[in-house]
Amino acid sequence: MAKDTSSGYKVIADNRQARYRYSILETYEAGLELQGTEVKSIRQGRVNLRDGYALIRGNEAWLHNVHISPYNIASQYFNHDPLRNRKLLLHRKEISKLVGKVEQQGLTLVPLKLYLKNGWVKVSIGLAKGKKLHDKRESLKRKQQDREIARVMKSY
């Protein structure tokens, strides 16, 4: 859980697998409609974004398959379902833009980061296009080359 004091937000969870599987075209910041125990669990860092995705139904955006572990101090009666669908809080214009791009171009919405910003839980959603196998290999090669260049530069 790294803290970035310059911009005032604290990253809780990061979906590194999304950048490997997809090429991210645009990013959007959205709020989440959460229950009380979910917020407490998120503050403890008990979130998994790996298999998450977002869908637009009607004029609402929903976050699916994001696992927020139950808050272990609360009783089972007050706790939440870990895999429930959560509503994304976006402006209507943003949702209408996303509907056009997702339906016409065949793109997907993937959660990239979950963070606290001024006390509010926010999620960064990426408009993504799936990578092919050769694209994944190319990005791995580029990553390895960057590491080697950094290692050589560090020695000088």
Buried (B, 14 or more C-beta within 10 A) or exposed (E): EEEEEEEEBBBBBBBEEBBEBBEBEEEBBBBBEBBEBBBBBBBEEBBBBEEBBBBBEEEEBBBBBBBBBBBEEBEEEEBBEBBEBBBBBBEEEBBEBBBEBBEEEEBBBBBBBBBBEEEEBBBBBBBBBEBEEEBEEEBEEEEEEEEEEEEEEEEE
